[in-house]
């Protein structure tokens, strides 16, 4: 069983082991660095799993994209060569079309509404759609809200994005959003973005405060506009082949360890957001708090178009949860 949990990979990389006894080892890889709250939550998850299982299960973590991009890691999961990974839900749009829901701008009223949706039947049903592509959705991590940061001038309204080259993930929905706001969407991998900003290949990008700070993108992109256009969760997913190979008890340990790590990660995230905004401001970044209504108005037709697709019922459920007390 150990081999089927990922040991069949011949890995010449340095990972983070959180196993306390020899047993079943789950190999987990992601693209973030070791200071990121998501990585710290995964370490916590591995320690919790080892404790719950009395050392019968453990996790080896490979951060910093050591084993590939998000797309490559997902494909490793599908063939059972890797056990677990963390991906942005945007990266899952190519595997489950319903994941586009999270890329619809200004869909959520606030953080409470966002988490009400993730913890509801809507959130669970989206995780379940991954079963059709040989993946097991385990949990959502907080990734805050995404906002624009630019190298040459601040963005105070959609007019300031006109013709600006803005880096986005390779997502049709993200591209449509930037174009609806007047920008020129430019898909570039995360690992290449710092250089792209530095060399003027793109004029800016969009992401949450911790990612903006920890990536050091603030060193060249000195204008950060907190328009908070989308709230896109991170997702922890597992190889369906490996998940099915676990016993019922082992699956329960994994699920409990994940649930505990979600609580911990949300605490880490809240602290990381505050730290990120404080530190980038100290470095000379100009943080802009714009009127969000012009942004909402600019993307309203996009949301209306999505309401006519297969996402329509989900959008209406999300909206209903927003009005719930």
N, C-alpha and C positions, 0 to 999 in steps of 0.2 A: 504493500500500500504506500510506503514512503515514496517509492519511485513515481507512482501515479499522482502524488501530490506536488510534483514539480521537480523532484530530485533528478529526473531524467535529463533535465537541462544541464549541460556542462557549462557552468558559470565561472568566469574568471573575474568576478567583480566583488567589491567589498560591500557587504550588506549589514543590516542591523538585526541581530538575532535576539529574539525575546522568548526563546524556548528555555525551559528550566529543567527538562529531562529529555532523554532520547525517546522519541515517539513519532507521531505523524507530524510532519513539518509542512506547513502551508507556505508557499513562496508568493510573496506579495510585492508588486513593483508599481511605481508611480513616477511622475515626471517632476514633482516638486522637491524643494531642498529640505534639509533636515531642520531648519528653523521654522518651517511653515506649520501652523496649527493643525492642518490635516495630517501631516507626518507624525506629529506628536500624539495625535488621537489614535493613529494606527499603532504606534508603539504601545499605547495604553491598552488598546484592544488586544494586542498580542499577549501582553502581560496578564490581562484578565482571562483570556482563553487558557493560558498555561495554569493559572490559579484554579479556574473552574474545573479543569480536567485533571487536576493534580499532576500536571506534567505529562499527561498522555498526548497532548497536542501543543504545537508551537508554531510560531510565525517567523519567517526570515524576510526582512524588508529591504528592498533595493530601490532607493530614491534617486532623484536627479536624472531620470530618463536613462538609467544605466542599461535597461533592457529594451529601450525603444520609445517611440512616440505613443501617445494615447491610442491611436488607431492600431499600431503594431501590438500593443499590450492586449487590446481587446481580441485581436486575432489569435494571440497565443492562448488566451482563455478558451476560445472556441475549439481549439484542437486539444485542449487539456495539457498543454506544456507549461502553463502557469496557473496558479490557483486563484489569485485575487488581484484586483487593481482598483484604483480610484480614477474616475474620469469625470469630466464635466458632462452634464446632461446634454449639452450642445453636441458633444462628440457622439452621442448615442442616436442622433437624428437619422443617421444613415442606416441604423439597425432597427429602429422602431420609429415610424413616422409620427406617432403620437407624442414623442418626446419634444416635438416642435412647440408644444404647449408652453414650455418654459421660456422660449425665445420670443414670445409675443410681448411687445413692450407695454409697460404699465398695466399688466393684467392683475397684479396684486396691490391691494390698498396699502398694506404695511407688513411688517414682519410677522405680527400675530396672524394675519390673514394667510400669509405664505405658509407658515407652519401648520395652520389648521388644515390647509389643503394637503400638505405632504403627509400628515398623519391620518388623513381620511381615506375612504374607499378610492378616491381619485388617485392619491399618491400610491396606494398599494396596487391598484390596477395597472398603473404605468410600470411599476417594477415587474409585474407579472408578464407584461408583453415581451420581456426579454427572454422568456422561456422558449419562444419560437425561434430564437437565433442562438440556441445552445449556451445561454447565459442565465445566471441566477442573480436577480437584483436583491441585495441584502439591506441597504439602508441609504438614507440621504444625510449628507453633511452640509452644514451651513457654508455658503460661499458668498454671503452678503448680496449686495446689489452692484451691478456693473455701471460704470460711469466713464466719460471721455477724458483722456489726457492728451495734450497737444504739445508740440515742440516750439511752435512759432508764435502762437497767439491764443488768447483765451476763447472759450466757447461759452457765450452767454445766452444764445438763442440758436435755433436751427439754421438761421441765416449765416451764422459763423462757420458752419460745417460745409457750406457750398463749395463743391469741387475739391475739398480736402481729402487726401488719401488716408483712410482710416483702416488700420489692421483689424480684421475680424477672424474668428475661427472659420474653418471651411464648412459653413452652415448656410443653406439657402435662406433661412429665416433671418439670420444675422445680417446677411448681405442686403436683403430687402429692407430691413429696418434702417440701416445706414443710408441706403439710397432714398428712402422715404424722407429722411431728414436732410437730404441734399448732398450728402457726402459720397465719395467714391470708395466703395468697400474693397479692401485688398486682403485676401487670405494669405497669411504668413504663419509659419510654425512658431510656437512659443520660443523655442531655442534660438531662432534667427531674429527675433524681434528687437532685441537691444541694438544689434548692429544696424538693422533697418531704420530704426529711429535715429541713430547716430549719423547715418549716412544720408538721411533724407529720402530714403526709398518710400517711407510713409511719413505723413505729417503728424500722426498720432495713433492712438489705440483706445481700447476701452476694457476696463477690468475693475475688480474690487480693490479697496485700499490696501489690504495686506499683500496682494499679488503685485500691485503697483510699487509698493515699498520694497518688498523682499527681492524683487527682480532687479532693483536699482534703476528701473526705467525713469524714475524721477530725476536722475542725474542729467538726463537730456530732454525729457518732456516736463517742463516746469509749470504747466498750467493744468490743473485738475478740476474738472467741472462735475460737481456731485448732482448730476441730473437723475441718476439712479433709474435708468430706463428699463433694465430687466433684473429680475431676481432668479438666477440660474443656479440650482443646487448642484453640488458635487454628488456623485453616486459611488458607493462601494459595490462592486459586482464580483461575481465568482464564476468560475468555469462550471457549467452545468454538469459536465462529465465528472468532475471531481466532487462536486456537491452531492451528486447522486451516489457516489462511491462511499460516502460517509455513513456511519450508522445513525439511527434516530437520535441517540444520545449525543453523538458528535455534532450533528446538525444543530441540536438544541444549544450546545455549548457555544457554537459559532454565532448563532442568532443572539444569545444573551450577551456575549462579549461585544458584539456589534452594537446592541441597544445601549449598553453602558457607555460605549465610546462616543455615541451620538450626543449624549448628555454632556460628557466631558468636552467634546469638540465645540459645542455651542458656547460653553463658558470660555474656552480658549479663543474662539473667534471674536467674541465681543471685546475681549481685552486686546486682541491683535488689531482690530479695527481702530480702536482709540490710539494705540501706540503708533500705528502707521500714519495716521493723520497728524499726530503731534510731531513725529520725526520728520516727515516730509516738509511740514511747515517750517520747522527749524532750519531745514536745508535751503530754504528760499523759494519753495513751491508756492505759487499763488492758488489758493483753494477758492473756487467760485461756487456759490450757492444760488443757482439760477431759479427763475420762475419756471416751474415744470409744465405749466399749462400749454405754452406754445409747442413744447415737445410732444405732449399728449395729443394735441390737435393735429400735428403733422403726421402722426402714425395712426390716427383713428381709422382712416380708410383701410389700412393694412389689417387691423383687428377685425373690422367688419367683413373683410374678405375671408379671413380664417373662420369666422362664424358660419360661413356657408359651406365649409368643408367637413370632413370627418371629425374635426376638432370641435365643431359647434356644440355638441352635447357636453363635452368636457368643459368648454368655456362657460357654458351656462351653469354647470355645477360649481365651478370655481366662483363665479359671481354670486351664486346663492350662499356659498360659505362665507363670502365677504360681508353679507348682510346679517349673518348669524351672530347672536350675542355671545 
